[in-house]
Amino acid sequence: MTPIMQGARLKTLFPLSDFTVLAHGLGIRWKGGIQPNPISQLYQISVTYFQGKPPITKVHSALFIPEGKKLPHVYSQNKQELCLYYPKNNEWYSGLWIVETIVPWASEWLYHYENWVATGDWKGGGIEHEQPSKVEVESKKRFSVLLPKLLKR
């Protein structure tokens, strides 16, 4: 499924959301609100997706982090970039709908986040993150330099 197809499906199922086409259709950024349960707050999230790359899911609502703690299962504390699945297990691939996988997984992550804030205990499962290799770090640096150039087109 192309990024445009993914964005259109997200917009259809979340009509109050927004999606932007990036890099001449090679990617999309979807922004919408999700609520893990009826008494939860509405969290603003975004999913940025480029064909052939894993989606990047961020929470744009301020998350409360108890003193002395770090957000569990995130790729970036500052950017609040969520870890929703284990990439090496191929749990997500470009043939899956983001709206049927990534969005519900983000909602589940937020559900476990709320319980973690209340109890101090993360019950959302997952595995410890491995430290990236030097090659992975250099590759991400090159991509982070290239991405803004692609987005300006």
C-alpha angles and dihedrals in degrees: 000000000000123000089249091055089049092050094047092051091048091050091048093053094038103038094176091056128092134223131191126201112231133199096004094306098318090112146009138209115211121193123191147137126259131183117201093206137356094268096045124101119254108261122206112222137171132207118201114194133181120183110266094014128095115259116258112222121195134179111224096184114091110263120210112234116192114236113276093014135105127213108267121233101010130130091214127025093197097044093039089228106175128227102216104163142005107265095202090062091057091233090153129036134161093267091070126084113248089214091058097044119015097039095049090043090052089050090050090048089053091049090055090043091057091049090047091054090050098044107020089233123108108219096171096098121219134136131270113272116251119229108255117248120247089254091054091049092050091047091052090048091053091047092048089054093046098044098068089050091053092047092054093060 
